[in-house]
């Protein structure tokens, strides 16, 4: 993925990692369009940051279709899709709430698949088309208090591998560790990576490795490489002892 001159559409770009990355992409000379469910928040970001925004609910197939038509009509040079939208909730599996389970799957997994499916035909026509999916370190070692979130991110990882082998364009998997954002109320979590540090290292990795398939900051390698380095049992114990 080139560092500048892209036209980038991001789902879930109104807060946290998504918004911080959108700002950095813009500063590097890219045209950035973000999306989210809250129009008032989008309008404020457009005014304050000069980043374009459109309403989108990735749990609603009709909303994705409308977003696709709007983005590709107004920005025909669109060449990068980033599927950032996601939710994370704790669950008690002894007293399961299936409505929560279904919401997490609908947004994190089906939302990703729906969005990629909608935009892929357009991206395949671009000389430098890129799909960037967003999994998590928890795709490789689960946080047991968020079982469905961890499972959807493992599914996104697997789906991304299939995309990479089937599509004639670059497919990048962004694999964040725990980052200090509103996701699971981690803004002040001492075990989470500061947001600014995460975004800085991620952008540096993208610039240094334009052909990258995975973007792994150093702090996520503890999880990402646990199984292949025969540390899985140790890591799942450490991860879940600090929560």
C-alpha positions as CSV (number, residue, x, y, z in Angstrom):
1,X,0.0,0.0,0.0
2,X,1.4,3.3,-1.0
3,X,1.6,6.0,1.7
4,X,0.1,8.9,-0.1
5,X,-2.2,9.6,-3.0
6,X,-4.8,7.0,-2.0
7,X,-8.6,7.5,-1.7
8,X,-9.5,5.6,1.4
9,X,-12.9,4.6,2.7
10,X,-13.1,3.5,6.4
11,X,-15.9,1.9,8.2
12,X,-16.0,2.7,11.9
13,X,-13.9,5.7,11.6
14,X,-15.6,8.1,14.1
15,X,-13.5,7.2,17.2
16,X,-10.6,5.3,18.6
17,X,-8.1,3.7,16.3
18,X,-10.3,4.4,13.2
19,X,-10.4,8.2,13.7
20,X,-6.8,8.4,14.7
21,X,-5.7,6.5,11.6
22,X,-8.0,8.5,9.4
23,X,-6.3,11.7,10.6
24,X,-2.8,10.3,10.0
25,X,-3.8,9.1,6.5
26,X,-5.2,12.5,5.7
27,X,-2.0,14.2,6.9
28,X,0.0,12.0,4.6
29,X,-1.8,13.3,1.6
30,X,-4.6,10.8,1.2
31,X,-8.3,11.5,0.6
32,X,-10.1,9.9,3.5
33,X,-13.8,9.2,3.8
34,X,-15.0,7.8,7.2
35,X,-18.3,6.3,8.1
36,X,-20.4,5.6,11.2
37,X,-23.9,5.3,12.5
38,X,-24.1,8.7,14.2
39,X,-24.6,11.5,11.7
40,X,-24.1,14.3,14.4
41,X,-20.7,12.8,15.2
42,X,-19.8,12.5,11.5
43,X,-20.8,16.1,10.9
44,X,-18.6,17.3,13.7
45,X,-15.6,15.4,12.4
46,X,-16.1,16.8,8.9
47,X,-16.2,20.3,10.3
48,X,-13.3,20.0,12.8
49,X,-11.0,17.7,10.8
50,X,-11.8,18.2,7.2
51,X,-12.3,14.5,6.7
52,X,-15.3,13.5,4.6
53,X,-18.0,11.4,6.3
54,X,-21.1,9.4,5.4
55,X,-23.6,7.5,7.5
56,X,-23.2,3.7,7.5
57,X,-24.5,0.9,9.7
58,X,-22.6,-2.3,8.7
59,X,-25.2,-4.4,10.3
60,X,-27.7,-3.2,7.7
61,X,-27.1,-4.6,4.2
62,X,-29.2,-1.8,2.6
63,X,-27.0,0.8,4.4
64,X,-23.9,-0.8,2.9
65,X,-25.3,-0.7,-0.6
66,X,-26.2,2.9,-0.2
67,X,-22.7,3.8,1.1
68,X,-21.1,1.9,-1.7
69,X,-23.1,3.8,-4.3
70,X,-22.4,7.1,-2.6
71,X,-18.7,6.6,-2.2
72,X,-17.9,5.1,-5.6
73,X,-20.0,7.8,-7.3
74,X,-18.5,10.8,-5.5
75,X,-15.0,9.2,-5.3
76,X,-14.4,7.1,-8.4
77,X,-10.7,6.9,-7.6
78,X,-11.4,5.0,-4.4
79,X,-8.7,2.3,-4.1
80,X,-8.5,1.4,-0.4
81,X,-11.1,-0.1,1.9
82,X,-10.5,-0.3,5.7
83,X,-13.1,-2.4,7.6
84,X,-12.6,-0.8,11.1
85,X,-16.2,-1.1,12.5
86,X,-16.5,-3.3,15.5
87,X,-18.0,-3.8,19.0
88,X,-16.7,-5.6,22.0
89,X,-18.8,-6.6,25.0
90,X,-18.1,-8.9,28.0
91,X,-20.2,-12.1,28.2
92,X,-21.1,-14.5,30.9
93,X,-21.4,-17.9,29.2
94,X,-23.1,-19.4,32.2
95,X,-26.0,-17.0,31.6
96,X,-25.7,-16.2,27.9
97,X,-27.4,-13.2,26.2
98,X,-27.8,-14.3,22.6
99,X,-28.9,-10.8,21.5
100,X,-25.4,-9.6,22.5
101,X,-23.8,-12.5,20.7
102,X,-25.7,-11.8,17.5
103,X,-24.9,-8.1,17.6
104,X,-21.2,-8.8,17.9
105,X,-21.2,-11.3,15.0
106,X,-23.4,-9.1,12.9
107,X,-21.1,-6.1,13.2
108,X,-17.7,-7.6,13.5
109,X,-17.9,-10.5,11.1
110,X,-20.9,-10.1,8.9
111,X,-20.3,-6.4,8.7
112,X,-16.8,-7.0,7.4
113,X,-17.9,-9.6,4.9
114,X,-20.8,-7.5,3.6
115,X,-18.6,-4.5,3.2
116,X,-15.8,-6.3,1.5
117,X,-18.2,-8.1,-0.8
118,X,-19.8,-4.8,-1.8
119,X,-16.6,-2.9,-2.6
120,X,-14.5,-5.7,-4.1
121,X,-15.7,-5.4,-7.7
122,X,-14.7,-1.7,-7.7
123,X,-11.4,-2.2,-6.0
124,X,-10.4,-5.0,-8.5
125,X,-10.6,-2.3,-11.2
126,X,-8.0,-0.2,-9.5
127,X,-4.3,-0.6,-10.4
128,X,-3.4,-0.2,-6.7
129,X,-6.5,-1.6,-4.9
130,X,-6.1,-2.5,-1.2
131,X,-8.4,-4.2,1.3
132,X,-7.4,-3.7,4.9
133,X,-9.3,-5.8,7.4
134,X,-9.0,-5.4,11.2
135,X,-8.7,-8.4,13.4
136,X,-7.0,-8.4,16.9
137,X,-4.4,-10.1,18.9
138,X,-7.4,-11.8,20.5
139,X,-7.9,-13.6,17.2
140,X,-4.9,-15.8,18.2
141,X,-5.3,-16.0,22.0
142,X,-8.9,-15.2,23.3
143,X,-9.8,-12.9,26.2
144,X,-12.2,-15.3,27.8
145,X,-14.4,-12.5,29.2
146,X,-15.1,-11.5,25.5
147,X,-15.6,-14.9,23.9
148,X,-17.7,-13.9,20.9
149,X,-15.5,-10.8,20.1
150,X,-12.4,-13.0,20.2
151,X,-14.2,-15.6,18.0
152,X,-15.2,-13.0,15.4
153,X,-11.7,-11.7,15.2
154,X,-10.4,-15.2,14.6
155,X,-12.9,-15.5,11.8
156,X,-11.9,-12.2,10.3
157,X,-8.3,-13.5,10.3
158,X,-9.2,-16.7,8.5
159,X,-11.5,-14.8,6.0
160,X,-8.6,-12.4,5.3
161,X,-6.3,-15.2,4.4
162,X,-8.9,-16.5,1.9
163,X,-9.3,-13.0,0.4
164,X,-5.6,-12.7,-0.1
165,X,-5.4,-16.0,-2.0
166,X,-8.6,-15.4,-4.1
167,X,-8.3,-11.7,-5.1
168,X,-5.8,-10.0,-7.4
169,X,-5.2,-7.1,-5.1
170,X,-3.3,-6.4,-1.9
171,X,-5.0,-7.6,1.3
172,X,-3.6,-6.3,4.6
173,X,-4.6,-7.5,8.1
174,X,-4.3,-5.0,10.8
175,X,-3.8,-6.8,14.1
176,X,-4.0,-4.4,17.1
177,X,-3.2,-5.4,20.7
178,X,-5.3,-3.9,23.5
179,X,-5.2,-0.1,22.8
180,X,-6.3,2.7,25.1
181,X,-9.7,3.5,23.5
182,X,-13.4,3.4,24.5
183,X,-13.6,-0.2,23.4
184,X,-14.3,-2.2,26.6
185,X,-13.6,1.1,28.5
186,X,-9.9,0.8,28.0
187,X,-9.0,4.5,27.8
188,X,-7.0,4.4,31.0
189,X,-6.1,0.7,31.1
190,X,-2.4,0.5,32.1
191,X,-2.2,-2.8,30.3
192,X,-3.3,-1.3,27.0
193,X,-1.1,0.5,24.5
194,X,-1.5,4.3,24.3
195,X,-3.4,5.2,21.2
196,X,-0.9,7.7,19.8
197,X,1.9,5.1,20.1
198,X,-0.1,2.5,18.4
199,X,-1.0,4.7,15.4
200,X,2.5,6.0,15.1
201,X,4.0,2.5,15.0
202,X,1.3,1.3,12.6
203,X,1.8,4.1,10.1
204,X,5.6,3.6,10.3
205,X,5.1,-0.1,9.5
206,X,2.9,0.6,6.6
207,X,5.4,3.1,5.2
208,X,8.4,0.8,5.7
209,X,6.6,-2.3,4.4
210,X,4.4,-1.3,1.4
211,X,3.9,-5.0,0.4
212,X,2.9,-6.1,4.0
213,X,0.3,-8.7,4.5
214,X,0.0,-8.2,8.3
215,X,0.7,-5.1,10.4
216,X,2.0,-6.2,13.7
217,X,3.2,-3.7,16.3
218,X,5.7,-5.1,18.7
219,X,3.2,-5.3,21.5
220,X,0.8,-7.7,19.7
221,X,3.5,-10.3,18.9
222,X,3.1,-11.8,22.4
223,X,-0.3,-12.9,21.3
224,X,0.1,-13.3,17.5
225,X,3.1,-15.7,17.8
226,X,2.0,-17.5,20.9
227,X,1.0,-20.8,19.2
228,X,3.8,-21.0,16.7
229,X,6.3,-20.3,19.4
230,X,4.8,-23.0,21.7
231,X,3.8,-20.4,24.3
232,X,0.0,-20.7,24.0
233,X,-0.8,-22.2,27.4
234,X,1.4,-19.7,29.1
235,X,0.0,-16.7,27.2
236,X,-3.7,-17.5,27.6
237,X,-3.0,-17.8,31.4
238,X,-1.1,-14.5,31.6
239,X,-3.7,-12.6,29.4
240,X,-6.7,-13.7,31.4
241,X,-5.0,-13.3,34.8
242,X,-4.7,-9.5,34.3
243,X,-8.4,-8.9,33.5
